[in-house]
Amino acid sequence: MGRKIKDQLTALIEEYEEEETHIGKADERIEALDALEDASETIEDVLED
């Protein structure tokens, strides 16, 4: 679930970056989404135990 949302947000951010040409902002947002994905996976692991 977390990966699907991340992939969708990444696609939206990349599209936004292409239109607005805010260099570097997409990379920062993608890193943040990666961190959120890692946190989501950790929470899922804890809840499964």
ModelCIF file with pLDDT and N, C-alpha, C, O atoms, coordinates in Angstrom:
data_MODEL
#
_entry.id   MODEL 
#
_entity.id                         1 
_entity.type                       polymer 
_entity.pdbx_number_of_molecules   1 
#
_entity_poly.entity_id                      1 
_entity_poly.type                           'polypeptide(L)' 
_entity_poly.nstd_linkage                   no 
_entity_poly.nstd_monomer                   no 
_entity_poly.pdbx_seq_one_letter_code       MGRKIKDQLTALIEEYEEEETHIGKADERIEALDALEDASETIEDVLED 
_entity_poly.pdbx_seq_one_letter_code_can   MGRKIKDQLTALIEEYEEEETHIGKADERIEALDALEDASETIEDVLED 
_entity_poly.pdbx_strand_id                 A 
#
loop_
_entity_poly_seq.entity_id 
_entity_poly_seq.num 
_entity_poly_seq.mon_id 
_entity_poly_seq.hetero 
1 1  MET n 
1 2  GLY n 
1 3  ARG n 
1 4  LYS n 
1 5  ILE n 
1 6  LYS n 
1 7  ASP n 
1 8  GLN n 
1 9  LEU n 
1 10 THR n 
1 11 ALA n 
1 12 LEU n 
1 13 ILE n 
1 14 GLU n 
1 15 GLU n 
1 16 TYR n 
1 17 GLU n 
1 18 GLU n 
1 19 GLU n 
1 20 GLU n 
1 21 THR n 
1 22 HIS n 
1 23 ILE n 
1 24 GLY n 
1 25 LYS n 
1 26 ALA n 
1 27 ASP n 
1 28 GLU n 
1 29 ARG n 
1 30 ILE n 
1 31 GLU n 
1 32 ALA n 
1 33 LEU n 
1 34 ASP n 
1 35 ALA n 
1 36 LEU n 
1 37 GLU n 
1 38 ASP n 
1 39 ALA n 
1 40 SER n 
1 41 GLU n 
1 42 THR n 
1 43 ILE n 
1 44 GLU n 
1 45 ASP n 
1 46 VAL n 
1 47 LEU n 
1 48 GLU n 
1 49 ASP n 
#
_struct_asym.id          A 
_struct_asym.entity_id   1 
#
loop_
_ma_qa_metric.id 
_ma_qa_metric.mode 
_ma_qa_metric.name 
_ma_qa_metric.software_group_id 
_ma_qa_metric.type 
1 global pLDDT . pLDDT 
2 local  pLDDT . pLDDT 
#
_ma_qa_metric_global.metric_id      1 
_ma_qa_metric_global.metric_value   77.76 
_ma_qa_metric_global.model_id       1 
_ma_qa_metric_global.ordinal_id     1 
#
loop_
_ma_qa_metric_local.label_asym_id 
_ma_qa_metric_local.label_comp_id 
_ma_qa_metric_local.label_seq_id 
_ma_qa_metric_local.metric_id 
_ma_qa_metric_local.metric_value 
_ma_qa_metric_local.model_id 
_ma_qa_metric_local.ordinal_id 
A MET 1  2 56.00 1 1  
A GLY 2  2 66.00 1 2  
A ARG 3  2 75.00 1 3  
A LYS 4  2 81.00 1 4  
A ILE 5  2 77.00 1 5  
A LYS 6  2 77.00 1 6  
A ASP 7  2 80.00 1 7  
A GLN 8  2 80.00 1 8  
A LEU 9  2 78.00 1 9  
A THR 10 2 78.00 1 10 
A ALA 11 2 81.00 1 11 
A LEU 12 2 78.00 1 12 
A ILE 13 2 76.00 1 13 
A GLU 14 2 77.00 1 14 
A GLU 15 2 77.00 1 15 
A TYR 16 2 74.00 1 16 
A GLU 17 2 69.00 1 17 
A GLU 18 2 68.00 1 18 
A GLU 19 2 65.00 1 19 
A GLU 20 2 58.00 1 20 
A THR 21 2 57.00 1 21 
A HIS 22 2 56.00 1 22 
A ILE 23 2 59.00 1 23 
A GLY 24 2 64.00 1 24 
A LYS 25 2 69.00 1 25 
A ALA 26 2 70.00 1 26 
A ASP 27 2 75.00 1 27 
A GLU 28 2 78.00 1 28 
A ARG 29 2 78.00 1 29 
A ILE 30 2 81.00 1 30 
A GLU 31 2 84.00 1 31 
A ALA 32 2 85.00 1 32 
A LEU 33 2 84.00 1 33 
A ASP 34 2 86.00 1 34 
A ALA 35 2 88.00 1 35 
A LEU 36 2 87.00 1 36 
A GLU 37 2 87.00 1 37 
A ASP 38 2 88.00 1 38 
A ALA 39 2 88.00 1 39 
A SER 40 2 88.00 1 40 
A GLU 41 2 87.00 1 41 
A THR 42 2 90.00 1 42 
A ILE 43 2 90.00 1 43 
A GLU 44 2 89.00 1 44 
A ASP 45 2 88.00 1 45 
A VAL 46 2 90.00 1 46 
A LEU 47 2 89.00 1 47 
A GLU 48 2 86.00 1 48 
A ASP 49 2 78.00 1 49 
#
loop_
_atom_site.group_PDB 
_atom_site.id 
_atom_site.type_symbol 
_atom_site.label_atom_id 
_atom_site.label_alt_id 
_atom_site.label_comp_id 
_atom_site.label_asym_id 
_atom_site.label_entity_id 
_atom_site.label_seq_id 
_atom_site.pdbx_PDB_ins_code 
_atom_site.Cartn_x 
_atom_site.Cartn_y 
_atom_site.Cartn_z 
_atom_site.occupancy 
_atom_site.B_iso_or_equiv 
_atom_site.pdbx_formal_charge 
_atom_site.auth_seq_id 
_atom_site.auth_comp_id 
_atom_site.auth_asym_id 
_atom_site.auth_atom_id 
_atom_site.pdbx_PDB_model_num 
ATOM 1   N N  . MET A 1 1  ? 0.821  -1.186 0.000   1.00 56.00 ? 1  MET A N  1 
ATOM 2   C CA . MET A 1 1  ? 0.000  0.000  0.000   1.00 56.00 ? 1  MET A CA 1 
ATOM 3   C C  . MET A 1 1  ? 0.867  1.252  0.000   1.00 56.00 ? 1  MET A C  1 
ATOM 4   O O  . MET A 1 1  ? 0.619  2.169  -0.783  1.00 56.00 ? 1  MET A O  1 
ATOM 5   N N  . GLY A 1 2  ? 1.871  1.307  0.857   1.00 66.00 ? 2  GLY A N  1 
ATOM 6   C CA . GLY A 1 2  ? 2.730  2.469  0.961   1.00 66.00 ? 2  GLY A CA 1 
ATOM 7   C C  . GLY A 1 2  ? 3.479  2.742  -0.332  1.00 66.00 ? 2  GLY A C  1 
ATOM 8   O O  . GLY A 1 2  ? 3.643  3.896  -0.728  1.00 66.00 ? 2  GLY A O  1 
ATOM 9   N N  . ARG A 1 3  ? 3.936  1.676  -0.992  1.00 75.00 ? 3  ARG A N  1 
ATOM 10  C CA . ARG A 1 3  ? 4.694  1.850  -2.237  1.00 75.00 ? 3  ARG A CA 1 
ATOM 11  C C  . ARG A 1 3  ? 3.802  2.427  -3.331  1.00 75.00 ? 3  ARG A C  1 
ATOM 12  O O  . ARG A 1 3  ? 4.251  3.280  -4.098  1.00 75.00 ? 3  ARG A O  1 
ATOM 13  N N  . LYS A 1 4  ? 2.547  1.981  -3.420  1.00 81.00 ? 4  LYS A N  1 
ATOM 14  C CA . LYS A 1 4  ? 1.646  2.470  -4.457  1.00 81.00 ? 4  LYS A CA 1 
ATOM 15  C C  . LYS A 1 4  ? 1.419  3.975  -4.301  1.00 81.00 ? 4  LYS A C  1 
ATOM 16  O O  . LYS A 1 4  ? 1.458  4.721  -5.279  1.00 81.00 ? 4  LYS A O  1 
ATOM 17  N N  . ILE A 1 5  ? 1.185  4.406  -3.077  1.00 77.00 ? 5  ILE A N  1 
ATOM 18  C CA . ILE A 1 5  ? 0.974  5.830  -2.815  1.00 77.00 ? 5  ILE A CA 1 
ATOM 19  C C  . ILE A 1 5  ? 2.238  6.616  -3.140  1.00 77.00 ? 5  ILE A C  1 
ATOM 20  O O  . ILE A 1 5  ? 2.177  7.677  -3.760  1.00 77.00 ? 5  ILE A O  1 
ATOM 21  N N  . LYS A 1 6  ? 3.385  6.087  -2.716  1.00 77.00 ? 6  LYS A N  1 
ATOM 22  C CA . LYS A 1 6  ? 4.660  6.765  -2.991  1.00 77.00 ? 6  LYS A CA 1 
ATOM 23  C C  . LYS A 1 6  ? 4.871  6.915  -4.489  1.00 77.00 ? 6  LYS A C  1 
ATOM 24  O O  . LYS A 1 6  ? 5.260  7.984  -4.960  1.00 77.00 ? 6  LYS A O  1 
ATOM 25  N N  . ASP A 1 7  ? 4.616  5.845  -5.241  1.00 80.00 ? 7  ASP A N  1 
ATOM 26  C CA . ASP A 1 7  ? 4.810  5.892  -6.686  1.00 80.00 ? 7  ASP A CA 1 
ATOM 27  C C  . ASP A 1 7  ? 3.891  6.927  -7.336  1.00 80.00 ? 7  ASP A C  1 
ATOM 28  O O  . ASP A 1 7  ? 4.302  7.640  -8.252  1.00 80.00 ? 7  ASP A O  1 
ATOM 29  N N  . GLN A 1 8  ? 2.655  7.005  -6.862  1.00 80.00 ? 8  GLN A N  1 
ATOM 30  C CA . GLN A 1 8  ? 1.714  7.977  -7.410  1.00 80.00 ? 8  GLN A CA 1 
ATOM 31  C C  . GLN A 1 8  ? 2.163  9.401  -7.093  1.00 80.00 ? 8  GLN A C  1 
ATOM 32  O O  . GLN A 1 8  ? 2.122  10.275 -7.959  1.00 80.00 ? 8  GLN A O  1 
ATOM 33  N N  . LEU A 1 9  ? 2.588  9.631  -5.860  1.00 78.00 ? 9  LEU A N  1 
ATOM 34  C CA . LEU A 1 9  ? 3.052  10.963 -5.478  1.00 78.00 ? 9  LEU A CA 1 
ATOM 35  C C  . LEU A 1 9  ? 4.331  11.333 -6.223  1.00 78.00 ? 9  LEU A C  1 
ATOM 36  O O  . LEU A 1 9  ? 4.504  12.481 -6.630  1.00 78.00 ? 9  LEU A O  1 
ATOM 37  N N  . THR A 1 10 ? 5.215  10.375 -6.400  1.00 78.00 ? 10 THR A N  1 
ATOM 38  C CA . THR A 1 10 ? 6.447  10.626 -7.139  1.00 78.00 ? 10 THR A CA 1 
ATOM 39  C C  . THR A 1 10 ? 6.129  11.055 -8.564  1.00 78.00 ? 10 THR A C  1 
ATOM 40  O O  . THR A 1 10 ? 6.728  11.999 -9.079  1.00 78.00 ? 10 THR A O  1 
ATOM 41  N N  . ALA A 1 11 ? 5.189  10.365 -9.201  1.00 81.00 ? 11 ALA A N  1 
ATOM 42  C CA . ALA A 1 11 ? 4.801  10.719 -10.571 1.00 81.00 ? 11 ALA A CA 1 
ATOM 43  C C  . ALA A 1 11 ? 4.225  12.128 -10.628 1.00 81.00 ? 11 ALA A C  1 
ATOM 44  O O  . ALA A 1 11 ? 4.535  12.889 -11.544 1.00 81.00 ? 11 ALA A O  1 
ATOM 45  N N  . LEU A 1 12 ? 3.388  12.478 -9.652  1.00 78.00 ? 12 LEU A N  1 
ATOM 46  C CA . LEU A 1 12 ? 2.808  13.816 -9.615  1.00 78.00 ? 12 LEU A CA 1 
ATOM 47  C C  . LEU A 1 12 ? 3.879  14.878 -9.409  1.00 78.00 ? 12 LEU A C  1 
ATOM 48  O O  . LEU A 1 12 ? 3.855  15.927 -10.054 1.00 78.00 ? 12 LEU A O  1 
ATOM 49  N N  . ILE A 1 13 ? 4.809  14.606 -8.519  1.00 76.00 ? 13 ILE A N  1 
ATOM 50  C CA . ILE A 1 13 ? 5.880  15.566 -8.247  1.00 76.00 ? 13 ILE A CA 1 
ATOM 51  C C  . ILE A 1 13 ? 6.743  15.759 -9.492  1.00 76.00 ? 13 ILE A C  1 
ATOM 52  O O  . ILE A 1 13 ? 7.095  16.887 -9.836  1.00 76.00 ? 13 ILE A O  1 
ATOM 53  N N  . GLU A 1 14 ? 7.081  14.671 -10.161 1.00 77.00 ? 14 GLU A N  1 
ATOM 54  C CA . GLU A 1 14 ? 7.900  14.777 -11.372 1.00 77.00 ? 14 GLU A CA 1 
ATOM 55  C C  . GLU A 1 14 ? 7.176  15.573 -12.451 1.00 77.00 ? 14 GLU A C  1 
ATOM 56  O O  . GLU A 1 14 ? 7.792  16.378 -13.150 1.00 77.00 ? 14 GLU A O  1 
ATOM 57  N N  . GLU A 1 15 ? 5.874  15.352 -12.588 1.00 77.00 ? 15 GLU A N  1 
ATOM 58  C CA . GLU A 1 15 ? 5.087  16.110 -13.554 1.00 77.00 ? 15 GLU A CA 1 
ATOM 59  C C  . GLU A 1 15 ? 5.091  17.595 -13.194 1.00 77.00 ? 15 GLU A C  1 
ATOM 60  O O  . GLU A 1 15 ? 5.253  18.452 -14.063 1.00 77.00 ? 15 GLU A O  1 
ATOM 61  N N  . TYR A 1 16 ? 4.913  17.888 -11.914 1.00 74.00 ? 16 TYR A N  1 
ATOM 62  C CA . TYR A 1 16 ? 4.931  19.270 -11.438 1.00 74.00 ? 16 TYR A CA 1 
ATOM 63  C C  . TYR A 1 16 ? 6.280  19.913 -11.717 1.00 74.00 ? 16 TYR A C  1 
ATOM 64  O O  . TYR A 1 16 ? 6.349  21.054 -12.175 1.00 74.00 ? 16 TYR A O  1 
ATOM 65  N N  . GLU A 1 17 ? 7.343  19.187 -11.442 1.00 69.00 ? 17 GLU A N  1 
ATOM 66  C CA . GLU A 1 17 ? 8.681  19.710 -11.659 1.00 69.00 ? 17 GLU A CA 1 
ATOM 67  C C  . GLU A 1 17 ? 8.917  20.033 -13.129 1.00 69.00 ? 17 GLU A C  1 
ATOM 68  O O  . GLU A 1 17 ? 9.545  21.044 -13.443 1.00 69.00 ? 17 GLU A O  1 
ATOM 69  N N  . GLU A 1 18 ? 8.430  19.201 -14.027 1.00 68.00 ? 18 GLU A N  1 
ATOM 70  C CA . GLU A 1 18 ? 8.598  19.448 -15.451 1.00 68.00 ? 18 GLU A CA 1 
ATOM 71  C C  . GLU A 1 18 ? 7.878  20.724 -15.870 1.00 68.00 ? 18 GLU A C  1 
ATOM 72  O O  . GLU A 1 18 ? 8.386  21.490 -16.689 1.00 68.00 ? 18 GLU A O  1 
ATOM 73  N N  . GLU A 1 19 ? 6.712  20.946 -15.315 1.00 65.00 ? 19 GLU A N  1 
ATOM 74  C CA . GLU A 1 19 ? 5.922  22.120 -15.677 1.00 65.00 ? 19 GLU A CA 1 
ATOM 75  C C  . GLU A 1 19 ? 6.472  23.395 -15.039 1.00 65.00 ? 19 GLU A C  1 
ATOM 76  O O  . GLU A 1 19 ? 6.511  24.440 -15.688 1.00 65.00 ? 19 GLU A O  1 
ATOM 77  N N  . GLU A 1 20 ? 6.886  23.324 -13.807 1.00 58.00 ? 20 GLU A N  1 
ATOM 78  C CA . GLU A 1 20 ? 7.277  24.517 -13.057 1.00 58.00 ? 20 GLU A CA 1 
ATOM 79  C C  . GLU A 1 20 ? 8.783  24.769 -13.039 1.00 58.00 ? 20 GLU A C  1 
ATOM 80  O O  . GLU A 1 20 ? 9.226  25.855 -12.666 1.00 58.00 ? 20 GLU A O  1 
ATOM 81  N N  . THR A 1 21 ? 9.558  23.787 -13.433 1.00 57.00 ? 21 THR A N  1 
ATOM 82  C CA . THR A 1 21 ? 11.022 23.858 -13.441 1.00 57.00 ? 21 THR A CA 1 
ATOM 83  C C  . THR A 1 21 ? 11.616 24.325 -12.108 1.00 57.00 ? 21 THR A C  1 
ATOM 84  O O  . THR A 1 21 ? 12.473 25.208 -12.082 1.00 57.00 ? 21 THR A O  1 
ATOM 85  N N  . HIS A 1 22 ? 11.166 23.743 -11.028 1.00 56.00 ? 22 HIS A N  1 
ATOM 86  C CA . HIS A 1 22 ? 11.747 23.994 -9.711  1.00 56.00 ? 22 HIS A CA 1 
ATOM 87  C C  . HIS A 1 22 ? 12.858 22.973 -9.498  1.00 56.00 ? 22 HIS A C  1 
ATOM 88  O O  . HIS A 1 22 ? 12.626 21.912 -8.918  1.00 56.00 ? 22 HIS A O  1 
ATOM 89  N N  . ILE A 1 23 ? 14.019 23.280 -9.948  1.00 59.00 ? 23 ILE A N  1 
ATOM 90  C CA . ILE A 1 23 ? 15.150 22.355 -9.910  1.00 59.00 ? 23 ILE A CA 1 
ATOM 91  C C  . ILE A 1 23 ? 15.454 21.946 -8.467  1.00 59.00 ? 23 ILE A C  1 
ATOM 92  O O  . ILE A 1 23 ? 15.529 22.783 -7.568  1.00 59.00 ? 23 ILE A O  1 
ATOM 93  N N  . GLY A 1 24 ? 15.625 20.633 -8.272  1.00 64.00 ? 24 GLY A N  1 
ATOM 94  C CA . GLY A 1 24 ? 16.036 20.116 -6.975  1.00 64.00 ? 24 GLY A CA 1 
ATOM 95  C C  . GLY A 1 24 ? 14.908 19.834 -5.998  1.00 64.00 ? 24 GLY A C  1 
ATOM 96  O O  . GLY A 1 24 ? 15.078 19.027 -5.085  1.00 64.00 ? 24 GLY A O  1 
ATOM 97  N N  . LYS A 1 25 ? 13.794 20.461 -6.163  1.00 69.00 ? 25 LYS A N  1 
ATOM 98  C CA . LYS A 1 25 ? 12.684 20.257 -5.222  1.00 69.00 ? 25 LYS A CA 1 
ATOM 99  C C  . LYS A 1 25 ? 12.134 18.844 -5.311  1.00 69.00 ? 25 LYS A C  1 
ATOM 100 O O  . LYS A 1 25 ? 11.777 18.257 -4.289  1.00 69.00 ? 25 LYS A O  1 
ATOM 101 N N  . ALA A 1 26 ? 12.061 18.292 -6.499  1.00 70.00 ? 26 ALA A N  1 
ATOM 102 C CA . ALA A 1 26 ? 11.521 16.942 -6.664  1.00 70.00 ? 26 ALA A CA 1 
ATOM 103 C C  . ALA A 1 26 ? 12.391 15.941 -5.925  1.00 70.00 ? 26 ALA A C  1 
ATOM 104 O O  . ALA A 1 26 ? 11.871 15.032 -5.277  1.00 70.00 ? 26 ALA A O  1 
ATOM 105 N N  . ASP A 1 27 ? 13.702 16.090 -6.012  1.00 75.00 ? 27 ASP A N  1 
ATOM 106 C CA . ASP A 1 27 ? 14.606 15.162 -5.327  1.00 75.00 ? 27 ASP A CA 1 
ATOM 107 C C  . ASP A 1 27 ? 14.379 15.180 -3.827  1.00 75.00 ? 27 ASP A C  1 
ATOM 108 O O  . ASP A 1 27 ? 14.380 14.129 -3.186  1.00 75.00 ? 27 ASP A O  1 
ATOM 109 N N  . GLU A 1 28 ? 14.184 16.361 -3.262  1.00 78.00 ? 28 GLU A N  1 
ATOM 110 C CA . GLU A 1 28 ? 13.926 16.474 -1.831  1.00 78.00 ? 28 GLU A CA 1 
ATOM 111 C C  . GLU A 1 28 ? 12.621 15.784 -1.465  1.00 78.00 ? 28 GLU A C  1 
ATOM 112 O O  . GLU A 1 28 ? 12.544 15.087 -0.453  1.00 78.00 ? 28 GLU A O  1 
ATOM 113 N N  . ARG A 1 29 ? 11.619 15.973 -2.268  1.00 78.00 ? 29 ARG A N  1 
ATOM 114 C CA . ARG A 1 29 ? 10.306 15.365 -1.988  1.00 78.00 ? 29 ARG A CA 1 
ATOM 115 C C  . ARG A 1 29 ? 10.362 13.856 -2.147  1.00 78.00 ? 29 ARG A C  1 
ATOM 116 O O  . ARG A 1 29 ? 9.749  13.126 -1.367  1.00 78.00 ? 29 ARG A O  1 
ATOM 117 N N  . ILE A 1 30 ? 11.086 13.384 -3.140  1.00 81.00 ? 30 ILE A N  1 
ATOM 118 C CA . ILE A 1 30 ? 11.210 11.943 -3.341  1.00 81.00 ? 30 ILE A CA 1 
ATOM 119 C C  . ILE A 1 30 ? 11.950 11.309 -2.168  1.00 81.00 ? 30 ILE A C  1 
ATOM 120 O O  . ILE A 1 30 ? 11.585 10.222 -1.722  1.00 81.00 ? 30 ILE A O  1 
ATOM 121 N N  . GLU A 1 31 ? 12.986 11.978 -1.665  1.00 84.00 ? 31 GLU A N  1 
ATOM 122 C CA . GLU A 1 31 ? 13.693 11.464 -0.487  1.00 84.00 ? 31 GLU A CA 1 
ATOM 123 C C  . GLU A 1 31 ? 12.753 11.390 0.714   1.00 84.00 ? 31 GLU A C  1 
ATOM 124 O O  . GLU A 1 31 ? 12.791 10.428 1.481   1.00 84.00 ? 31 GLU A O  1 
ATOM 125 N N  . ALA A 1 32 ? 11.916 12.403 0.870   1.00 85.00 ? 32 ALA A N  1 
ATOM 126 C CA . ALA A 1 32 ? 10.956 12.400 1.976   1.00 85.00 ? 32 ALA A CA 1 
ATOM 127 C C  . ALA A 1 32 ? 9.957  11.265 1.815   1.00 85.00 ? 32 ALA A C  1 
ATOM 128 O O  . ALA A 1 32 ? 9.600  10.609 2.793   1.00 85.00 ? 32 ALA A O  1 
ATOM 129 N N  . LEU A 1 33 ? 9.505  11.029 0.592   1.00 84.00 ? 33 LEU A N  1 
ATOM 130 C CA . LEU A 1 33 ? 8.573  9.925  0.348   1.00 84.00 ? 33 LEU A CA 1 
ATOM 131 C C  . LEU A 1 33 ? 9.235  8.576  0.613   1.00 84.00 ? 33 LEU A C  1 
ATOM 132 O O  . LEU A 1 33 ? 8.596  7.659  1.128   1.00 84.00 ? 33 LEU A O  1 
ATOM 133 N N  . ASP A 1 34 ? 10.512 8.454  0.262   1.00 86.00 ? 34 ASP A N  1 
ATOM 134 C CA . ASP A 1 34 ? 11.238 7.221  0.566   1.00 86.00 ? 34 ASP A CA 1 
ATOM 135 C C  . ASP A 1 34 ? 11.297 6.986  2.070   1.00 86.00 ? 34 ASP A C  1 
ATOM 136 O O  . ASP A 1 34 ? 11.125 5.860  2.535   1.00 86.00 ? 34 ASP A O  1 
ATOM 137 N N  . ALA A 1 35 ? 11.540 8.050  2.824   1.00 88.00 ? 35 ALA A N  1 
ATOM 138 C CA . ALA A 1 35 ? 11.583 7.924  4.278   1.00 88.00 ? 35 ALA A CA 1 
ATOM 139 C C  . ALA A 1 35 ? 10.219 7.521  4.825   1.00 88.00 ? 35 ALA A C  1 
ATOM 140 O O  . ALA A 1 35 ? 10.133 6.702  5.740   1.00 88.00 ? 35 ALA A O  1 
ATOM 141 N N  . LEU A 1 36 ? 9.158  8.091  4.273   1.00 87.00 ? 36 LEU A N  1 
ATOM 142 C CA . LEU A 1 36 ? 7.808  7.723  4.703   1.00 87.00 ? 36 LEU A CA 1 
ATOM 143 C C  . LEU A 1 36 ? 7.502  6.262  4.379   1.00 87.00 ? 36 LEU A C  1 
ATOM 144 O O  . LEU A 1 36 ? 6.851  5.566  5.157   1.00 87.00 ? 36 LEU A O  1 
ATOM 145 N N  . GLU A 1 37 ? 7.974  5.815  3.237   1.00 87.00 ? 37 GLU A N  1 
ATOM 146 C CA . GLU A 1 37 ? 7.766  4.419  2.865   1.00 87.00 ? 37 GLU A CA 1 
ATOM 147 C C  . GLU A 1 37 ? 8.484  3.497  3.855   1.00 87.00 ? 37 GLU A C  1 
ATOM 148 O O  . GLU A 1 37 ? 7.923  2.495  4.299   1.00 87.00 ? 37 GLU A O  1 
ATOM 149 N N  . ASP A 1 38 ? 9.724  3.842  4.194   1.00 88.00 ? 38 ASP A N  1 
ATOM 150 C CA . ASP A 1 38 ? 10.478 3.031  5.163   1.00 88.00 ? 38 ASP A CA 1 
ATOM 151 C C  . ASP A 1 38 ? 9.761  2.995  6.510   1.00 88.00 ? 38 ASP A C  1 
ATOM 152 O O  . ASP A 1 38 ? 9.662  1.942  7.139   1.00 88.00 ? 38 ASP A O  1 
ATOM 153 N N  . ALA A 1 39 ? 9.261  4.149  6.947   1.00 88.00 ? 39 ALA A N  1 
ATOM 154 C CA . ALA A 1 39 ? 8.555  4.214  8.222   1.00 88.00 ? 39 ALA A CA 1 
ATOM 155 C C  . ALA A 1 39 ? 7.280  3.375  8.168   1.00 88.00 ? 39 ALA A C  1 
ATOM 156 O O  . ALA A 1 39 ? 6.949  2.676  9.126   1.00 88.00 ? 39 ALA A O  1 
ATOM 157 N N  . SER A 1 40 ? 6.572  3.446  7.049   1.00 88.00 ? 40 SER A N  1 
ATOM 158 C CA . SER A 1 40 ? 5.352  2.670  6.894   1.00 88.00 ? 40 SER A CA 1 
ATOM 159 C C  . SER A 1 40 ? 5.633  1.173  6.971   1.00 88.00 ? 40 SER A C  1 
ATOM 160 O O  . SER A 1 40 ? 4.891  0.426  7.608   1.00 88.00 ? 40 SER A O  1 
ATOM 161 N N  . GLU A 1 41 ? 6.705  0.742  6.320   1.00 87.00 ? 41 GLU A N  1 
ATOM 162 C CA . GLU A 1 41 ? 7.070  -0.674 6.359   1.00 87.00 ? 41 GLU A CA 1 
ATOM 163 C C  . GLU A 1 41 ? 7.452  -1.115 7.767   1.00 87.00 ? 41 GLU A C  1 
ATOM 164 O O  . GLU A 1 41 ? 7.123  -2.223 8.191   1.00 87.00 ? 41 GLU A O  1 
ATOM 165 N N  . THR A 1 42 ? 8.144  -0.244 8.484   1.00 90.00 ? 42 THR A N  1 
ATOM 166 C CA . THR A 1 42 ? 8.533  -0.563 9.862   1.00 90.00 ? 42 THR A CA 1 
ATOM 167 C C  . THR A 1 42 ? 7.285  -0.705 10.741  1.00 90.00 ? 42 THR A C  1 
ATOM 168 O O  . THR A 1 42 ? 7.193  -1.632 11.546  1.00 90.00 ? 42 THR A O  1 
ATOM 169 N N  . ILE A 1 43 ? 6.345  0.198  10.588  1.00 90.00 ? 43 ILE A N  1 
ATOM 170 C CA . ILE A 1 43 ? 5.106  0.147  11.366  1.00 90.00 ? 43 ILE A CA 1 
ATOM 171 C C  . ILE A 1 43 ? 4.332  -1.129 11.032  1.00 90.00 ? 43 ILE A C  1 
ATOM 172 O O  . ILE A 1 43 ? 3.813  -1.791 11.931  1.00 90.00 ? 43 ILE A O  1 
ATOM 173 N N  . GLU A 1 44 ? 4.254  -1.476 9.750   1.00 89.00 ? 44 GLU A N  1 
ATOM 174 C CA . GLU A 1 44 ? 3.560  -2.704 9.359   1.00 89.00 ? 44 GLU A CA 1 
ATOM 175 C C  . GLU A 1 44 ? 4.235  -3.931 9.988   1.00 89.00 ? 44 GLU A C  1 
ATOM 176 O O  . GLU A 1 44 ? 3.549  -4.841 10.452  1.00 89.00 ? 44 GLU A O  1 
ATOM 177 N N  . ASP A 1 45 ? 5.575  -3.960 10.006  1.00 88.00 ? 45 ASP A N  1 
ATOM 178 C CA . ASP A 1 45 ? 6.302  -5.060 10.610  1.00 88.00 ? 45 ASP A CA 1 
ATOM 179 C C  . ASP A 1 45 ? 5.988  -5.193 12.103  1.00 88.00 ? 45 ASP A C  1 
ATOM 180 O O  . ASP A 1 45 ? 5.798  -6.296 12.615  1.00 88.00 ? 45 ASP A O  1 
ATOM 181 N N  . VAL A 1 46 ? 5.939  -4.051 12.787  1.00 90.00 ? 46 VAL A N  1 
ATOM 182 C CA . VAL A 1 46 ? 5.647  -4.060 14.217  1.00 90.00 ? 46 VAL A CA 1 
ATOM 183 C C  . VAL A 1 46 ? 4.234  -4.550 14.474  1.00 90.00 ? 46 VAL A C  1 
ATOM 184 O O  . VAL A 1 46 ? 3.994  -5.330 15.395  1.00 90.00 ? 46 VAL A O  1 
ATOM 185 N N  . LEU A 1 47 ? 3.305  -4.090 13.656  1.00 89.00 ? 47 LEU A N  1 
ATOM 186 C CA . LEU A 1 47 ? 1.906  -4.485 13.849  1.00 89.00 ? 47 LEU A CA 1 
ATOM 187 C C  . LEU A 1 47 ? 1.680  -5.965 13.561  1.00 89.00 ? 47 LEU A C  1 
ATOM 188 O O  . LEU A 1 47 ? 0.778  -6.579 14.131  1.00 89.00 ? 47 LEU A O  1 
ATOM 189 N N  . GLU A 1 48 ? 2.489  -6.534 12.685  1.00 86.00 ? 48 GLU A N  1 
ATOM 190 C CA . GLU A 1 48 ? 2.361  -7.951 12.369  1.00 86.00 ? 48 GLU A CA 1 
ATOM 191 C C  . GLU A 1 48 ? 2.862  -8.841 13.491  1.00 86.00 ? 48 GLU A C  1 
ATOM 192 O O  . GLU A 1 48 ? 2.407  -9.977 13.624  1.00 86.00 ? 48 GLU A O  1 
ATOM 193 N N  . ASP A 1 49 ? 3.784  -8.351 14.296  1.00 78.00 ? 49 ASP A N  1 
ATOM 194 C CA . ASP A 1 49 ? 4.355  -9.146 15.385  1.00 78.00 ? 49 ASP A CA 1 
ATOM 195 C C  . ASP A 1 49 ? 3.439  -9.297 16.557  1.00 78.00 ? 49 ASP A C  1 
ATOM 196 O O  . ASP A 1 49 ? 3.798  -9.943 17.541  1.00 78.00 ? 49 ASP A O  1 
#
